[in-house]
Amino acid sequence: MVSGVRGSVGRLPWLVLLVMPCSAWAQQAVDSPAVGDVPPAASGDDLAPAPPDDEQGEGEDFPPDGQREAEEAAGVVGVCCCCGFSILIPLLLSLIYLVRRMNDRKRTEALSKVALELGLEFQSDGDQELQSQFAGFALMQKGRGRKLINVCTGCTDEVRLWIFDYRFVTGYGKNRRVRSQTVTALESEQLGLPEFHLRPEEVIDRVSQMVGLQAINFEQHHRFSSQFVLQSNVSDETHEFFDNDLLDFFADRPGISIETRPQLFIIYQSRKLAAPADFRKVFEDGFTYFLALRERIDRG
């Protein structure tokens, strides 16, 4: 249903184009005088006595009854089109809003049940303190109206884990978009990570490399280097941290992004919102990344 509504909204510019000729059509039909309705300019002949009633109308160019009916019908159709579209557009926008609210509510209810099954705490409205803790990450600086919602929280003796939906707004007017994606965050005192940002390579990154703006590269591991861009303020330390085993680990997981702080990291796929049915896998994958990073630290 949502895709159908979005398709209707996508055709709104075409509907507006239809409204304009319909409006002109209605105006012309209503305002334009019918042929023969405007009397000619007065002259001397106009003072002559009027002919008998049975002779009046001979030779005058009155439109046929069918033509009058067609013009009146055209006016009615044009007015209906204008009024109809002026009502339809707000109704469509309201419907989209209601459907989105309904889907958000269903998602929150589903995630609440999943969190209960996984033994996680659940907070639907987010956590402002947690959002402040993550504010330094590049992802959390995109757009405006940033908010963490549907926050699932759990912990063990070794690690504290969060899974949440991160929402922000980009663009204005007709280009305004609400972006949402699922983020996993883990924190542990066992981690001593260099600060880095690993993300999938994009076309603009290839252009930057052509003009000499290089990220951390690994010539001996083409599969990793062809998939990811690795950036860090401590490039030498980060280059050393990514040994061959860690490069293999990430090369087997294309499309992910990871940002780190010394004892904290977040993982996500850009603009991908995980379905509630996939949250168990998201939960397990979070610990997989944690183990891979901790094992790299243990290797020294």
Buried (B, 14 or more C-beta within 10 A) or exposed (E): EEEEBEEBBEEBEEBEEEBEEBBEBBBEBBEEEEEEEEEEEEEEEEEEEEEEEEEEEEEEEEBEEEEEEEBEEBBEBBBEBBEEBEEBBEEBEEBBEEBEEEEBEEBBEBBBEBBEEBEBEBBBEBBEEBBEBBEEBEBBEBBEEBBBBBBBBBBEEBBBBBBBBBBBBEEEEEEEEEBBBBBBBBBBEEBEBBBBBBBBBEEEBEEBBEEEEEBBEBEEBEBBBEBBBBBBEEBEEBBEBBEEEBBEBBBEBBEBBBBBBEBBBBBBBBEEBBEBEBBEEBBEBBBEBBEBBBEBEEEE
